Each structure stands twice: as structure tokens, then as C-alpha cells.
């Protein structure tokens, strides 16, 4: 009974927020919770750094929402300040495992694709000192979403040892709907 309780309280909630991670090839896609994630190599060149020669790749990472609804985080207005952090908005992260860090590029190239902010335009009337009324508007963020059938892309550059292709690990993060 004690082990069943431990399973229900500790293990199952942790599994609900588990993230999918996979080492992927160029052009391969992965589907997870309504998201299609992948990358493609868009440019290859050779760079000489000091006396060494490296391969330089331009990689375009993408996330597409193919689910039946938008994916993201809706705000209620009751969130505490600092409630929303950068990690909550992440859709997927792309990390190049064999990046060299040459030419001021990062060794652990962690590029994240995030949800877009969704705005609501609030219109209101303001009475001016001369007695006239003016309509003003403010844009208020009401959530962060990736709309249905939309794609987010981001390109980044990695430099890897000569003759190697980038080894990119893709991590997809669970989303709140």
C-alpha cells in the first residue's frame, strides 16, 4: 500500500511533466503532444580558425502545431508577479552536442523556440481637461500561444570538427492548454 501511494503521489505527476528528448538527423521530424519538431541544414561551408579547419553549418529549427487547437499558456489576470518565466514558454530546445565553440560560437548551442505572445486590445474613454472625450487603447498580453497550423522557426550556426555533421539533440517540453 505504501508503494502504491508513493507511485500515485510522486512518480505519476512527474511523468505528466516529462519531456521528450531525442538525437535527430537532418530532415527527420518528431511528433509529441500535437507538435511536429525537427531541423534542416540550410547551408554548409568550411572555416579556418587559427591553423585548424572546421565545418560551419547553418541549421534551421522548427516547431509546427498540427493539433486541433492552439497550444500554450493562457493568463487569467490573477498570476503573481514573476509567475511566468522563460522556461514555461519553451516549446523545444535544440542542442548541438559536437559544437566546437570556435569563432565565438557556443559549445552547447541551446536554441529554444517559444510561444508567441497573444494580445488583447483594451479600448477606453478618457475625459480631457477641455471637456472632450478621447478613446485610447492599450495592448494587454493575455497568453502565449502557438496557433493551430502555425510554425515557429529559428536559424543558428554551429561549427563542428571537419568531416562531422552536427549531432543535434531535440527536447520537446510539455505544454499547458
C-alpha positions in Angstrom: 0.0 0.0 0.0 2.8 2.3 0.9 4.4 1.8 -2.6 1.1 2.4 -4.4 0.8 5.7 -2.5 4.4 6.6 -3.5 3.7 5.8 -7.1 0.5 7.8 -7.2 1.9 10.9 -5.4 5.5 11.1 -6.6 6.0 9.2 -9.9 2.8 9.7 -11.9 2.8 13.6 -11.6 6.5 13.7 -12.6 5.7 11.6 -15.6 2.9 14.0 -16.6 5.5 16.8 -17.0 8.2 14.6 -18.6 9.8 16.0 -21.7 10.7 14.1 -24.8 14.3 14.2 -25.9 15.9 12.6 -29.0 19.1 12.7 -31.0 17.8 13.6 -34.5 19.1 13.7 -38.1 18.8 16.4 -40.7 15.2 16.4 -42.1 13.9 14.0 -39.5 10.8 15.1 -37.6 9.4 14.1 -34.2 5.8 14.4 -33.1 4.9 15.0 -29.5 1.6 16.2 -28.0 0.4 17.9 -31.2 3.8 19.4 -32.1 5.9 18.4 -35.0 9.6 19.3 -34.3 12.7 19.0 -36.5 15.5 20.8 -38.2 17.1 21.1 -41.6 20.6 22.1 -42.6 20.3 25.1 -44.9 24.0 26.0 -45.5 27.4 24.2 -45.2 30.8 25.9 -45.5 34.4 25.4 -44.4 36.0 27.8 -41.9 39.6 28.1 -40.9 40.2 29.0 -37.3 43.8 29.5 -36.4 45.5 26.6 -38.0 42.5 24.2 -37.8 39.8 23.7 -40.4 36.1 23.2 -39.3 32.8 22.7 -40.9 30.3 25.5 -40.4 26.6 24.6 -40.6 23.5 26.9 -40.7 20.7 25.0 -39.1 17.0 26.0 -39.2 15.0 24.5 -36.4 11.2 24.4 -36.5 8.1 23.6 -34.4 4.7 23.2 -36.0 1.4 22.9 -34.2 -0.6 20.3 -36.0 -3.1 19.7 -33.2 -6.7 20.6 -33.3 -6.3 23.7 -31.1 -3.8 26.3 -30.1 -1.0 25.3 -27.7 0.3 27.4 -24.9 -0.4 29.3 -21.7 -3.5 31.4 -21.1 -3.3 34.1 -18.5 -6.2 34.8 -16.1 -5.0 38.1 -14.7 -4.6 36.6 -11.2 -1.0 35.5 -11.7 1.6 36.7 -9.2 4.4 38.9 -10.4 7.2 36.7 -11.7 4.8 33.8 -12.3 5.7 33.5 -15.9 9.3 32.5 -16.6 11.2 31.8 -19.7 11.1 28.0 -19.2 7.3 28.0 -19.2 7.2 29.4 -22.7 9.6 27.0 -24.3 8.3 24.6 -27.0 11.5 22.9 -27.9 15.3 23.2 -27.4 17.9 22.2 -30.0 21.4 21.4 -28.6 24.4 20.6 -30.8 26.4 18.1 -28.9 29.6 18.2 -31.0 29.9 22.0 -31.4 33.4 23.2 -31.0 32.8 26.7 -29.8 35.2 28.1 -32.4 34.8 31.6 -33.8 32.8 32.8 -30.8 30.0 30.2 -31.2 28.7 28.4 -28.2 29.8 24.9 -27.3 26.3 24.0 -26.0 24.1 25.5 -28.7 20.8 25.6 -26.9 18.3 27.3 -29.1 14.8 27.4 -27.9 11.6 28.0 -29.8 9.0 29.8 -27.7 5.3 30.6 -27.8 4.3 33.9 -29.3 2.5 36.5 -27.0 -1.2 37.0 -27.7 -2.5 40.5 -27.2 -6.0 41.9 -26.4 -6.6 45.5 -27.3 -8.4 47.2 -24.4 -10.2 50.4 -25.5 -11.3 53.0 -23.0 -12.5 56.6 -23.0 -10.6 59.4 -21.2 -12.1 62.8 -20.4 -9.7 65.5 -21.3 -9.3 68.8 -19.3 -11.1 70.8 -22.1 -14.2 68.5 -21.6 -13.8 66.4 -24.7 -13.6 62.6 -24.6 -10.8 60.7 -26.3 -10.7 57.0 -26.9 -7.4 55.3 -26.1 -6.2 51.8 -26.3 -3.7 49.5 -24.5 -2.4 46.2 -25.7 -2.5 43.6 -22.9 -0.8 40.2 -23.0 -3.5 37.6 -22.4 -1.4 34.5 -23.1 1.4 32.9 -25.0 0.3 30.6 -27.8 1.3 28.7 -30.9 -1.8 28.9 -33.2 -3.1 25.8 -35.0 -1.2 25.0 -38.2 1.5 27.7 -37.4 5.2 27.1 -37.5 7.9 28.8 -35.4 11.5 28.8 -37.0 14.9 29.9 -35.8 18.2 29.6 -37.5 21.5 29.2 -35.7 25.1 28.5 -36.7 27.3 25.7 -35.4 30.9 24.9 -36.1 31.8 21.2 -35.8 35.1 19.3 -36.4 35.9 18.8 -40.1 34.1 15.9 -41.7 31.4 15.6 -39.0 27.8 16.6 -39.2 26.1 18.3 -36.3 24.7 15.9 -33.7 21.6 17.7 -32.5 19.5 16.7 -29.6 16.0 18.0 -29.7 14.0 18.3 -26.5 10.2 19.0 -26.6 8.7 20.5 -23.5 5.2 19.7 -22.2 2.6 22.4 -22.8 -0.3 23.7 -20.8 -3.5 24.2 -22.7 
